[in-house]
Amino acid sequence: MNRKLLVADDDKAFHRIISRVFAGTDWEVSTAEDGVAAMESIAAQPPDVILLDLNMPRLGGRELLARLRKDARLSTIPIIIISGDDSPQEQAAEFGLGADDFISKPFNSLELASRVESASRRTRRMLAANPLTFLPGGPAIEEEAARRIKTGGPLAFFYIDIDNFKAFNDNYGYLNGDNAIKQAAALLTDIQSSFPAEDVFVGHIGGDDFVMMAAPERCEEIARTIAARFDALAPKLYNREDRERGFIVSKDRMNNIHQFPLMTLTIAVATNEKRQLDHYAKIVDIASEIKKYLKGLKDRSGSAYLKDRRLD
């Protein structure tokens, strides 16, 4: 599906240049010669990115930018200013109005294409981010998995689930439950920083489910580190009485009273070292199988992880 790039500039020669830059890509370029025409085009069909000239007839670029940023429906569209004035003062002024990027004329075609791609990617991730943790959500996770599959490089996919979270949330309330989720997210982003060479991606599917993607060479070390750090963190989220006895008393989903151990993690790891991971659904199926196996283990103590070693 093509993405839409709107060029709002009164220079027709510039329109032709931009059309050539994006010819043969999945970007569909449309043009507007003044601010009013641009506003009408945007309202009718919001583009994915706008290249905006500041000096246009009828409605100038600054006025158009201000209107878009005040419109809730259109305010998230990434806008890149194209200007002949590249002074720091000018750039600062446009960023202050809400521009996402600034490119001065004349420009490098490859750099312009890269800036447009980056602006589009940032916005998609922002809109798909989990509202609690601000980590990439479902659509961004699937997009990242597809990108890694497409490159054909080594891949390890981690499915991470918090055990006994519902009992904790029911007993301690949703504010403490939200804090536990945030703490888990912070732990995973710390892991991301601890393994810079592994190209780690962290995402939050929702609730108490997270994913990570990384190069597989050290995936078991990564999983082991996550488990150890969470097992050190989790007891601190409970009150002293529950922490010392090692469980809480709560109702299960059938409204029966049970003892629930302190929260731990189940970490299922699927890799393409021995199996072909050619689409996202297959990765999720494999990881879900491993997760189910780990959760079914009796007398488990602490967080557990398992790397899939099966062959296709």
Backbone bond lengths (Angstrom), bond angles and torsions (degrees), N, CA, C in turn:
res aa  C-N    CA-C-N  psi(-1)  N-CA   C-N-CA  omega(-1)  CA-C   N-CA-C  phi
1 M - - - 1.457 - - 1.520 109.02 -
2 N 1.329 116.47 129.39 1.456 120.83 -177.78 1.529 111.73 -71.98
3 R 1.309 114.53 143.74 1.457 120.99 170.77 1.518 108.42 -93.87
4 K 1.324 116.19 154.78 1.457 120.68 -172.87 1.522 110.83 -109.95
5 L 1.327 115.12 127.22 1.464 122.80 177.32 1.520 107.78 -115.89
6 L 1.333 116.58 120.19 1.462 120.97 177.49 1.516 109.60 -100.04
7 V 1.332 116.40 127.06 1.455 122.82 176.09 1.528 107.52 -104.06
8 A 1.325 116.64 108.38 1.462 122.01 179.16 1.523 108.07 -101.96
9 D 1.339 115.39 97.68 1.468 121.81 -174.94 1.525 107.10 -160.00
10 D 1.336 117.29 141.48 1.459 119.61 -178.01 1.528 113.32 -87.05
11 D 1.326 117.35 5.63 1.460 122.47 -179.31 1.538 109.32 -98.47
12 K 1.337 117.00 108.04 1.468 120.49 -178.02 1.522 112.28 -65.78
13 A 1.334 116.77 -31.58 1.461 119.29 177.12 1.536 110.07 -63.87
14 F 1.319 116.44 -36.78 1.459 120.97 177.63 1.530 110.31 -65.44
15 H 1.331 116.34 -37.90 1.473 119.94 176.10 1.522 110.65 -56.95
16 R 1.325 115.73 -45.31 1.471 120.23 -178.03 1.520 110.97 -65.67
17 I 1.327 117.03 -38.28 1.474 120.92 178.57 1.530 110.50 -61.19
18 I 1.323 116.31 -47.86 1.467 120.45 -178.53 1.523 110.46 -64.60
19 S 1.326 117.35 -39.45 1.461 120.26 178.07 1.520 111.21 -60.61
20 R 1.342 116.68 -38.47 1.472 119.87 178.15 1.530 111.36 -69.12
21 V 1.335 116.60 -38.69 1.467 120.71 -179.68 1.530 110.78 -58.57
22 F 1.333 116.35 -39.28 1.464 119.98 -174.23 1.530 113.00 -103.19
23 A 1.326 117.09 9.53 1.468 120.67 176.61 1.532 109.49 -63.77
24 G 1.317 116.85 135.66 1.463 121.06 178.81 1.511 114.34 83.14
25 T 1.338 117.99 3.16 1.467 121.71 177.02 1.529 108.56 -104.46
26 D 1.330 115.74 -177.50 1.467 118.59 177.50 1.527 111.75 -90.38
27 W 1.339 116.11 17.32 1.463 120.66 176.07 1.518 110.00 -95.79
28 E 1.327 116.33 127.98 1.460 122.88 175.14 1.525 107.62 -100.48
29 V 1.323 116.94 115.48 1.462 121.92 -174.98 1.522 110.42 -92.57
30 S 1.330 115.52 127.22 1.462 121.15 171.36 1.526 107.66 -122.02
31 T 1.323 116.98 160.13 1.466 120.33 -172.70 1.523 111.53 -131.97
32 A 1.320 114.66 155.84 1.464 122.13 173.40 1.521 107.20 -142.85
33 E 1.344 116.05 135.29 1.458 120.43 -173.71 1.521 113.48 -92.89
34 D 1.308 118.06 -6.92 1.468 120.57 175.17 1.513 109.29 -153.23
35 G 1.330 116.10 170.55 1.453 120.69 -174.87 1.507 114.53 -65.50
36 V 1.331 117.33 -34.31 1.464 120.18 179.95 1.524 110.19 -67.05
37 A 1.341 116.11 -46.81 1.465 119.54 178.22 1.527 110.78 -61.80
38 A 1.332 116.31 -38.31 1.462 119.99 178.45 1.523 110.94 -63.39
39 M 1.340 117.14 -43.31 1.455 121.04 -179.47 1.523 110.88 -63.77
40 E 1.325 116.33 -40.34 1.465 120.39 178.66 1.524 110.92 -64.52
41 S 1.328 116.83 -41.73 1.461 121.39 179.46 1.525 110.91 -65.32
42 I 1.323 116.02 -42.93 1.472 120.86 -178.65 1.518 110.59 -65.32
43 A 1.339 117.24 -42.87 1.467 121.15 -179.59 1.520 111.30 -65.13
44 A 1.336 116.92 -35.95 1.462 120.69 -178.56 1.515 111.94 -73.55
45 Q 1.331 116.87 -40.49 1.460 121.59 -179.16 1.529 108.52 -152.18
46 P 1.324 117.85 95.32 1.470 120.32 -176.95 1.526 111.74 -58.21
47 P 1.319 117.52 129.15 1.467 120.52 178.99 1.521 111.16 -80.24
48 D 1.322 115.59 170.72 1.465 120.32 177.64 1.527 111.37 -81.74
49 V 1.326 116.76 -31.68 1.475 122.44 178.03 1.526 107.82 -147.39
50 I 1.340 115.78 147.20 1.465 121.42 176.45 1.526 109.01 -120.22
51 L 1.328 116.14 129.18 1.464 122.03 167.44 1.517 106.42 -97.67
52 L 1.321 116.95 119.95 1.460 120.90 -168.51 1.524 112.14 -122.51
53 D 1.332 114.79 123.37 1.462 121.54 172.24 1.530 108.07 -86.32
54 L 1.314 116.67 145.44 1.459 119.84 -176.53 1.520 112.77 -81.60
55 N 1.321 117.73 -31.44 1.461 121.53 -173.13 1.521 110.60 -106.99
56 M 1.337 115.76 90.97 1.465 121.50 179.31 1.523 109.31 -126.98
57 P 1.322 117.77 151.78 1.468 120.27 177.21 1.530 112.12 -71.81
58 R 1.325 114.63 164.03 1.469 125.82 177.45 1.523 113.53 66.43
59 L 1.325 116.21 -50.21 1.472 119.83 177.59 1.518 107.57 -146.08
60 G 1.314 117.01 115.86 1.461 121.18 -175.53 1.516 113.00 -72.44
61 G 1.337 114.87 165.51 1.455 120.12 -178.18 1.512 113.85 -62.35
62 R 1.325 116.93 -39.09 1.472 119.51 -179.75 1.523 110.71 -65.50
63 E 1.332 116.27 -41.58 1.457 119.84 179.88 1.525 110.72 -66.24
64 L 1.335 116.27 -40.33 1.460 120.41 177.74 1.523 110.72 -63.10
65 L 1.325 116.65 -44.93 1.467 121.18 178.73 1.523 110.53 -58.87
66 A 1.324 116.99 -44.38 1.464 120.84 -179.62 1.531 111.37 -62.64
67 R 1.330 116.80 -41.21 1.463 120.11 179.30 1.521 111.41 -64.05
68 L 1.323 116.13 -43.23 1.461 119.95 -178.81 1.525 111.40 -63.92
69 R 1.317 117.16 -40.63 1.460 120.03 -178.04 1.529 112.59 -70.81
70 K 1.337 117.37 -17.75 1.458 120.91 177.61 1.526 112.21 -91.35
71 D 1.328 117.23 -11.01 1.457 122.19 -178.51 1.529 109.02 -94.60
72 A 1.329 116.81 114.53 1.473 120.59 -175.28 1.523 112.21 -58.23
73 R 1.322 116.98 -34.68 1.464 120.29 -177.24 1.518 112.15 -73.22
74 L 1.338 116.85 -27.40 1.455 121.18 -173.51 1.525 113.59 -112.88
75 S 1.315 116.83 -2.49 1.466 120.40 -169.88 1.524 114.39 -68.49
76 T 1.340 117.33 -19.78 1.469 119.25 -176.69 1.527 113.22 -91.94
77 I 1.333 118.00 -2.96 1.470 119.60 179.53 1.529 109.10 -64.87
78 P 1.327 119.31 125.49 1.468 120.05 177.93 1.524 110.93 -68.40
79 I 1.340 115.66 133.42 1.463 121.97 -176.97 1.523 108.94 -123.75
80 I 1.321 115.39 123.45 1.457 121.88 178.21 1.529 108.31 -109.30
81 I 1.317 116.56 121.14 1.457 121.68 179.10 1.529 109.54 -79.49
82 I 1.328 115.99 131.36 1.457 122.03 173.11 1.523 106.88 -110.66
83 S 1.333 117.75 118.77 1.459 120.11 -175.15 1.519 111.27 -146.18
84 G 1.319 115.04 152.37 1.459 120.35 175.23 1.508 112.51 -83.29
85 D 1.322 117.40 -11.03 1.466 122.20 179.66 1.515 108.51 -99.70
86 D 1.343 117.13 106.51 1.465 120.06 -176.31 1.525 112.35 -103.58
87 S 1.319 117.66 22.02 1.468 120.22 -179.49 1.520 110.41 -67.26
88 P 1.320 117.21 148.47 1.472 120.27 177.88 1.527 111.80 -56.99
89 Q 1.314 117.08 -36.34 1.467 120.71 -179.32 1.524 110.89 -63.69
90 E 1.356 115.16 -41.96 1.459 119.76 179.82 1.522 110.89 -66.12
91 Q 1.327 116.86 -44.15 1.457 120.19 179.97 1.522 110.83 -62.53
92 A 1.320 116.74 -43.00 1.466 120.99 179.82 1.525 111.00 -61.74
93 A 1.332 115.60 -38.42 1.468 119.84 -179.98 1.516 111.32 -64.18
94 E 1.325 116.74 -42.54 1.465 119.42 -178.06 1.522 111.96 -71.88
95 F 1.331 117.33 -37.42 1.459 119.36 175.50 1.532 110.11 -63.25
96 G 1.337 115.56 -35.17 1.460 119.86 178.32 1.512 112.59 -63.53
97 L 1.334 117.66 -28.00 1.458 122.07 177.75 1.526 112.77 -82.78
98 G 1.320 116.84 -11.76 1.461 119.64 177.26 1.504 115.32 115.10
99 A 1.343 117.78 12.48 1.460 119.61 175.89 1.525 109.86 -68.19
100 D 1.337 116.31 147.60 1.467 121.18 -179.97 1.522 112.29 -90.76
101 D 1.329 116.71 -26.02 1.458 120.16 -178.63 1.526 107.97 -158.47
102 F 1.328 115.75 167.47 1.459 121.80 -176.43 1.526 108.27 -142.95
103 I 1.323 116.77 125.29 1.461 121.66 177.28 1.519 108.35 -127.00
104 S 1.315 116.27 130.49 1.467 120.35 -178.97 1.523 110.57 -94.24
105 K 1.323 115.80 148.84 1.456 122.34 174.74 1.522 109.00 -88.42
106 P 1.333 118.48 143.16 1.472 127.58 -7.40 1.521 110.54 -72.88
107 F 1.313 117.57 157.86 1.449 121.33 -174.92 1.524 110.36 -127.06
108 N 1.326 115.16 161.45 1.456 122.01 174.55 1.524 108.65 -86.70
109 S 1.331 117.21 128.36 1.465 121.12 -175.46 1.520 112.75 -60.41
110 L 1.329 117.02 -41.42 1.459 120.31 179.77 1.521 111.09 -65.72
111 E 1.330 116.03 -38.49 1.465 119.37 178.80 1.521 110.65 -66.63
112 L 1.329 116.76 -41.59 1.460 120.21 178.81 1.527 110.58 -60.83
113 A 1.330 117.32 -47.29 1.461 120.84 179.70 1.529 110.80 -60.50
114 S 1.328 116.14 -39.74 1.465 120.58 179.25 1.527 111.12 -65.90
115 R 1.334 116.78 -40.54 1.465 120.60 179.46 1.529 110.99 -65.20
116 V 1.316 116.85 -40.16 1.464 120.40 178.17 1.528 110.42 -63.75
117 E 1.331 116.38 -45.34 1.466 120.29 178.27 1.525 110.87 -60.34
118 S 1.318 116.54 -44.57 1.467 120.68 -178.22 1.518 111.18 -63.81
119 A 1.327 116.57 -43.07 1.471 119.90 179.70 1.515 110.74 -62.60
120 S 1.325 116.68 -42.19 1.460 121.06 179.13 1.518 111.02 -64.42
121 R 1.326 116.35 -43.23 1.464 120.80 -178.37 1.528 111.10 -65.46
122 R 1.342 117.01 -43.69 1.467 120.10 179.72 1.519 111.06 -60.02
123 T 1.313 116.18 -42.92 1.462 119.53 -177.84 1.515 111.49 -67.66
124 R 1.332 117.71 -42.65 1.464 119.99 178.56 1.525 110.64 -60.11
125 R 1.313 116.05 -41.22 1.470 119.01 -179.61 1.527 110.90 -68.57
126 M 1.325 116.20 -38.72 1.455 119.75 179.54 1.523 110.82 -63.02
127 L 1.332 116.53 -45.24 1.455 120.74 -178.34 1.519 111.94 -69.03
128 A 1.333 116.64 -28.53 1.465 120.58 -178.96 1.523 112.60 -92.60
129 A 1.325 117.31 0.29 1.465 120.63 -176.37 1.519 111.25 -67.59
130 N 1.316 115.86 146.51 1.452 120.57 175.15 1.527 108.90 -67.65
131 P 1.327 119.27 129.50 1.468 120.72 -174.45 1.516 114.08 -68.19
132 L 1.328 118.00 -18.36 1.464 120.19 -179.60 1.521 111.38 -87.51
133 T 1.320 117.21 -47.06 1.469 120.83 -174.64 1.524 113.06 -102.33
134 F 1.328 116.94 -15.07 1.467 123.56 -175.88 1.528 112.51 64.34
135 L 1.320 116.66 13.70 1.456 120.02 172.98 1.529 108.90 -79.73
136 P 1.329 117.87 156.46 1.464 120.10 176.97 1.522 111.43 -54.22
137 G 1.343 115.85 134.62 1.456 121.45 -178.99 1.515 112.43 -95.19
138 G 1.346 115.23 -164.32 1.457 121.44 -172.24 1.515 116.02 -49.63
139 P 1.350 119.27 -55.73 1.474 119.10 -178.67 1.519 113.45 -59.87
140 A 1.346 116.64 -40.61 1.467 120.25 -179.63 1.530 111.13 -68.61
141 I 1.336 117.00 -34.78 1.465 120.96 177.54 1.529 110.08 -64.43
142 E 1.322 115.19 -47.20 1.463 119.47 -179.78 1.525 110.95 -63.61
143 E 1.330 116.89 -38.55 1.465 120.94 178.56 1.524 111.12 -64.66
144 E 1.334 116.58 -41.59 1.465 120.20 179.24 1.525 110.71 -66.55
145 A 1.332 116.90 -40.90 1.464 119.99 177.90 1.527 110.19 -62.28
146 A 1.331 116.64 -43.06 1.464 120.41 179.36 1.525 111.08 -62.90
147 R 1.318 115.98 -38.89 1.467 119.93 179.17 1.520 110.67 -63.85
148 R 1.324 117.19 -43.76 1.462 120.72 -178.76 1.529 111.06 -69.73
149 I 1.321 116.70 -37.21 1.467 119.49 176.27 1.521 109.68 -62.79
150 K 1.323 116.39 -42.89 1.459 121.10 -177.26 1.524 111.92 -63.04
151 T 1.322 117.31 -37.14 1.468 119.87 -179.61 1.519 111.66 -69.54
152 G 1.338 116.79 -23.09 1.458 120.70 176.89 1.513 114.71 76.90
153 G 1.314 117.37 10.86 1.463 120.23 -179.00 1.520 112.47 -82.65
154 P 1.328 117.36 173.83 1.463 121.74 177.61 1.527 110.75 -60.87
155 L 1.326 116.47 138.90 1.459 120.50 -175.03 1.522 111.00 -142.21
156 A 1.331 114.85 132.67 1.464 121.45 168.75 1.524 107.09 -120.39
157 F 1.333 116.10 130.10 1.463 122.45 -179.18 1.524 107.96 -115.71
158 F 1.321 116.41 122.71 1.464 122.61 -178.82 1.533 109.04 -105.42
159 Y 1.328 116.52 125.69 1.464 121.30 170.94 1.525 105.97 -105.60
160 I 1.324 116.94 118.37 1.462 121.97 -171.52 1.526 109.38 -119.84
161 D 1.321 115.97 122.28 1.463 121.73 -176.54 1.536 108.98 -126.62
162 I 1.337 116.32 137.34 1.466 120.31 177.98 1.522 109.00 -87.07
163 D 1.326 116.47 118.69 1.463 121.84 178.31 1.529 110.30 -77.08
164 N 1.335 115.91 141.88 1.470 123.59 175.36 1.527 112.93 63.49
165 F 1.334 115.68 24.37 1.465 117.95 179.20 1.526 111.65 -69.03
166 K 1.341 117.97 -39.82 1.462 120.46 -177.16 1.527 111.12 -59.38
167 A 1.340 116.54 -42.51 1.463 119.76 179.40 1.525 110.58 -63.09
168 F 1.326 116.30 -41.23 1.470 120.17 177.51 1.522 109.83 -62.71
169 N 1.320 116.88 -46.56 1.465 121.74 -177.68 1.529 110.96 -63.35
170 D 1.333 116.60 -40.50 1.470 120.60 179.60 1.523 111.36 -66.02
171 N 1.320 117.16 -39.72 1.464 121.44 -176.44 1.529 113.40 -80.14
172 Y 1.304 116.29 -38.87 1.464 120.35 -172.84 1.533 113.44 -101.48
173 G 1.319 117.32 -7.97 1.453 119.95 177.41 1.517 112.93 92.46
174 Y 1.334 114.64 159.57 1.474 118.37 -172.51 1.519 112.95 -69.17
175 L 1.342 118.60 -27.23 1.463 118.92 178.77 1.527 110.68 -65.51
176 N 1.339 116.03 -43.99 1.463 119.36 176.24 1.524 110.90 -69.77
177 G 1.335 116.22 -32.25 1.463 119.30 175.70 1.521 111.17 -64.34
178 D 1.335 115.72 -43.90 1.464 119.51 176.78 1.526 111.07 -61.79
179 N 1.322 116.49 -38.71 1.464 119.72 179.01 1.527 110.92 -63.97
180 A 1.330 117.01 -38.90 1.470 120.48 178.21 1.533 110.70 -62.76
181 I 1.333 115.85 -41.02 1.468 119.88 178.01 1.532 109.96 -64.06
182 K 1.327 116.71 -43.87 1.464 120.57 179.49 1.528 111.61 -63.27
183 Q 1.333 115.89 -38.47 1.464 120.17 179.09 1.533 110.52 -65.45
184 A 1.326 115.67 -40.40 1.463 119.44 177.58 1.525 110.40 -64.22
185 A 1.332 116.67 -41.57 1.467 120.78 178.61 1.516 111.00 -62.58
186 A 1.329 116.49 -42.64 1.463 120.47 179.25 1.525 111.14 -63.86
187 L 1.337 116.02 -38.70 1.463 120.14 177.86 1.531 110.26 -61.43
188 L 1.317 116.56 -44.28 1.471 120.16 -178.08 1.525 111.69 -67.46
189 T 1.319 117.77 -36.91 1.467 119.16 177.29 1.524 110.75 -70.78
190 D 1.338 117.04 -30.17 1.469 119.34 173.17 1.528 110.57 -65.27
191 I 1.323 116.50 -39.71 1.465 120.78 176.32 1.528 109.86 -61.05
192 Q 1.316 115.66 -40.81 1.461 120.84 177.52 1.524 110.67 -55.69
193 S 1.331 116.24 -42.05 1.464 120.70 179.05 1.518 112.09 -72.99
194 S 1.328 116.77 -28.08 1.469 120.88 -177.41 1.528 112.76 -76.70
195 F 1.339 116.98 -18.06 1.465 120.81 -179.09 1.530 109.78 -125.87
196 P 1.327 117.28 63.33 1.475 120.16 -174.03 1.519 113.70 -62.93
197 A 1.319 118.03 -30.96 1.463 120.76 -177.60 1.528 112.77 -76.62
198 E 1.330 117.24 -10.40 1.462 120.61 -174.61 1.535 112.85 -93.01
199 D 1.346 116.64 1.30 1.473 121.01 177.17 1.526 110.25 53.34
200 V 1.328 116.10 57.38 1.462 121.69 -173.97 1.532 111.05 -82.43
201 F 1.319 115.27 132.81 1.469 123.30 173.07 1.517 107.36 -114.32
202 V 1.332 117.10 136.72 1.463 122.10 178.66 1.522 109.01 -121.17
203 G 1.324 116.89 131.59 1.454 121.79 178.06 1.517 110.99 -135.82
204 H 1.332 115.38 158.54 1.464 121.52 -179.64 1.525 108.13 -122.36
205 I 1.321 116.67 105.84 1.458 121.11 -179.42 1.519 110.57 -63.05
206 G 1.327 115.57 -39.91 1.456 122.26 -177.60 1.511 109.84 144.28
207 G 1.335 116.59 158.66 1.454 119.85 -179.15 1.514 111.13 57.04
208 D 1.334 116.23 -127.65 1.469 120.53 -178.85 1.526 111.54 -105.65
209 D 1.312 117.60 25.00 1.462 122.60 -179.25 1.533 111.05 -111.50
210 F 1.331 115.39 127.02 1.456 122.38 179.46 1.524 109.28 -127.32
211 V 1.322 115.81 162.22 1.457 120.60 171.11 1.520 109.30 -133.46
212 M 1.325 113.97 156.26 1.452 121.37 170.21 1.522 107.44 -136.34
213 M 1.308 116.53 152.73 1.454 122.43 171.14 1.514 107.58 -132.07
214 A 1.333 115.80 143.86 1.458 119.96 -176.60 1.519 109.28 -162.68
215 A 1.318 114.92 169.65 1.462 119.21 168.87 1.530 107.58 -65.51
216 P 1.342 118.92 142.41 1.464 120.71 -169.74 1.530 116.46 -82.13
217 E 1.323 118.64 -12.79 1.464 119.78 -172.13 1.528 112.85 -55.06
218 R 1.314 117.10 -39.06 1.472 120.71 -177.76 1.526 111.28 -114.11
219 C 1.330 117.18 25.86 1.462 119.08 -173.27 1.531 112.53 -63.78
220 E 1.326 117.34 -35.92 1.469 118.53 179.35 1.525 110.95 -70.85
221 E 1.313 116.83 -34.84 1.471 119.60 175.44 1.529 110.02 -65.12
222 I 1.337 116.22 -40.16 1.463 120.10 177.63 1.530 110.00 -62.90
223 A 1.342 116.74 -47.42 1.464 120.82 -179.78 1.524 111.17 -61.59
224 R 1.326 116.14 -41.55 1.466 120.64 179.87 1.527 110.89 -64.09
225 T 1.328 116.42 -38.73 1.465 121.06 179.16 1.520 111.01 -67.35
226 I 1.330 116.34 -42.64 1.466 120.22 177.62 1.523 109.97 -59.48
227 A 1.328 116.57 -47.46 1.466 121.00 -177.84 1.528 111.06 -61.24
228 A 1.312 117.00 -46.18 1.464 120.66 -177.86 1.526 111.44 -64.14
229 R 1.317 116.11 -42.93 1.473 119.24 -178.59 1.529 111.37 -68.71
230 F 1.337 117.28 -38.05 1.465 118.42 179.17 1.524 110.68 -69.26
231 D 1.326 117.60 -38.69 1.464 120.27 179.82 1.531 111.36 -66.13
232 A 1.330 117.13 -24.74 1.469 120.58 174.50 1.527 110.24 -80.45
233 L 1.315 116.89 -30.85 1.462 121.61 -177.09 1.515 112.77 -80.36
234 A 1.326 117.73 -45.36 1.463 121.79 -168.60 1.528 114.72 -54.84
235 P 1.348 120.28 -46.03 1.469 118.62 -178.45 1.522 113.87 -57.85
236 K 1.319 117.31 -27.88 1.463 121.01 -179.31 1.524 112.61 -69.99
237 L 1.333 116.95 -14.67 1.457 121.10 -179.80 1.524 112.25 -84.17
238 Y 1.342 117.56 -9.03 1.461 122.82 -178.61 1.525 110.88 -102.47
239 N 1.330 115.73 162.40 1.467 118.37 173.39 1.530 109.37 -74.75
240 R 1.289 115.32 169.92 1.472 120.19 -172.17 1.522 111.95 -61.48
241 E 1.338 116.89 -41.53 1.466 120.11 -177.48 1.530 111.19 -62.97
242 D 1.318 116.80 -49.49 1.468 119.80 -179.56 1.522 111.17 -65.53
243 R 1.318 115.83 -37.93 1.468 120.20 -178.88 1.524 110.82 -63.51
244 E 1.329 116.97 -42.69 1.463 120.08 -176.18 1.525 112.44 -72.17
245 R 1.345 117.41 -34.67 1.462 117.83 179.57 1.529 112.21 -86.90
246 G 1.323 116.26 -13.81 1.461 120.42 172.64 1.516 115.83 81.94
247 F 1.314 118.33 14.03 1.459 121.32 177.21 1.525 109.73 -162.59
248 I 1.345 114.62 165.81 1.454 120.94 172.56 1.515 108.37 -123.56
249 V 1.312 116.11 158.26 1.460 122.08 178.21 1.520 107.38 -103.01
250 S 1.338 115.50 124.55 1.458 119.54 -177.14 1.520 109.59 -154.62
251 K 1.332 115.69 170.85 1.459 121.39 177.50 1.519 109.74 -90.46
252 D 1.347 114.89 143.03 1.457 118.75 175.36 1.524 109.78 -86.43
253 R 1.340 117.20 -171.26 1.463 120.82 -176.53 1.529 112.56 -68.40
254 M 1.335 117.02 -16.71 1.466 121.25 177.47 1.526 111.55 -97.64
255 N 1.335 115.65 10.28 1.467 122.97 177.52 1.532 113.10 71.00
256 N 1.330 116.80 21.71 1.456 121.03 175.78 1.522 110.03 -94.94
257 I 1.318 116.11 146.12 1.465 121.44 -179.21 1.522 109.46 -79.40
258 H 1.341 115.45 131.26 1.464 120.85 179.32 1.524 109.85 -142.94
259 Q 1.334 113.54 162.97 1.459 120.21 169.30 1.529 107.96 -94.04
260 F 1.319 116.11 128.61 1.453 120.96 -179.51 1.522 109.66 -116.18
261 P 1.330 117.24 123.72 1.466 119.91 177.94 1.529 111.41 -60.93
262 L 1.310 115.36 166.75 1.455 119.85 175.56 1.530 109.75 -63.07
263 M 1.305 115.73 156.54 1.458 120.43 -176.72 1.527 111.98 -61.67
264 T 1.320 114.71 140.78 1.459 122.69 174.00 1.531 107.28 -136.55
265 L 1.305 116.58 -177.53 1.453 121.35 177.56 1.524 110.89 -117.50
266 T 1.318 115.27 144.42 1.458 122.40 166.07 1.522 106.49 -109.73
267 I 1.326 116.47 122.77 1.463 121.54 -174.43 1.526 108.42 -122.37
268 A 1.320 116.34 108.66 1.466 122.31 178.07 1.523 108.37 -101.37
269 V 1.334 116.51 131.11 1.463 121.00 -175.85 1.527 110.05 -122.63
270 A 1.326 115.52 119.68 1.465 121.83 174.65 1.521 108.32 -110.27
271 T 1.331 117.47 136.57 1.467 120.67 178.82 1.528 110.06 -131.78
272 N 1.319 115.01 163.19 1.478 119.47 176.35 1.528 111.44 -100.37
273 E 1.337 116.38 23.30 1.461 120.17 178.32 1.526 111.11 -69.39
274 K 1.342 116.71 -37.66 1.460 120.36 -178.86 1.528 112.85 -122.74
275 R 1.337 116.39 -9.19 1.453 120.88 -179.00 1.521 109.51 -128.85
276 Q 1.305 116.58 151.11 1.461 120.71 177.33 1.528 108.96 -85.87
277 L 1.316 115.82 119.11 1.461 121.07 176.48 1.525 106.76 -105.23
278 D 1.328 115.90 89.80 1.464 119.48 -171.09 1.518 114.00 -101.42
279 H 1.347 117.40 -4.80 1.458 118.44 172.72 1.531 109.10 -156.80
280 Y 1.311 114.51 158.60 1.465 121.34 -172.22 1.527 111.88 -61.78
281 A 1.325 116.63 -41.24 1.465 119.74 -178.02 1.525 111.72 -59.47
282 K 1.323 117.10 -37.77 1.461 120.81 179.36 1.524 110.50 -66.35
283 I 1.323 116.84 -41.23 1.466 120.56 178.12 1.522 110.11 -59.98
284 V 1.327 116.80 -46.40 1.467 121.35 -178.68 1.527 110.43 -63.39
285 D 1.329 117.15 -40.45 1.471 120.25 179.60 1.529 110.98 -62.03
286 I 1.324 116.73 -44.92 1.468 120.51 -179.62 1.515 110.47 -63.73
287 A 1.340 115.85 -46.71 1.467 120.15 -179.37 1.525 110.88 -63.33
288 S 1.325 117.29 -37.20 1.472 120.65 179.68 1.523 111.37 -66.67
289 E 1.316 117.44 -36.69 1.464 121.13 176.53 1.528 110.88 -62.07
290 I 1.328 115.44 -45.44 1.463 119.98 -179.91 1.528 110.57 -64.77
291 K 1.316 115.69 -42.41 1.466 121.18 179.24 1.533 110.56 -59.58
292 K 1.335 116.28 -45.18 1.468 120.57 179.57 1.521 110.84 -61.56
293 Y 1.322 116.58 -41.01 1.464 120.52 178.83 1.526 110.74 -62.59
294 L 1.328 117.07 -46.76 1.464 120.61 -178.19 1.526 111.56 -63.85
295 K 1.315 116.66 -41.04 1.465 119.40 -179.34 1.532 111.88 -69.15
296 G 1.325 117.18 -21.82 1.458 120.85 179.56 1.521 114.23 -85.77
297 L 1.333 117.22 -5.72 1.465 120.13 179.79 1.521 110.86 -67.55
298 K 1.313 116.99 133.37 1.458 121.22 179.66 1.531 110.08 -85.13
299 D 1.325 114.33 150.63 1.467 121.93 175.62 1.526 111.94 57.63
300 R 1.325 115.86 35.47 1.459 119.97 175.67 1.515 109.66 -69.58
301 S 1.307 116.73 141.52 1.455 121.29 177.66 1.522 108.26 -129.23
302 G 1.308 116.32 115.68 1.459 120.28 179.22 1.516 112.52 82.95
303 S 1.306 115.06 178.60 1.460 120.76 179.46 1.523 110.38 -65.92
304 A 1.327 115.36 150.08 1.467 120.34 -178.03 1.518 109.94 -133.23
305 Y 1.327 115.59 147.20 1.456 120.77 176.33 1.522 108.85 -137.27
306 L 1.329 114.73 156.10 1.452 119.48 178.05 1.521 108.03 -152.77
307 K 1.335 114.54 131.44 1.453 121.08 176.29 1.520 108.94 -97.97
308 D 1.320 115.88 132.07 1.458 121.51 178.60 1.537 109.82 -67.89
309 R 1.317 117.20 126.49 1.466 121.70 -179.85 1.528 111.85 -118.94
310 R 1.313 116.18 11.17 1.458 120.05 -177.09 1.523 110.95 -76.54
311 L 1.330 114.68 156.98 1.455 121.69 174.41 1.513 109.78 -99.83
312 D 1.346 116.93 155.11 1.462 120.37 174.84 1.519 110.69 -65.05
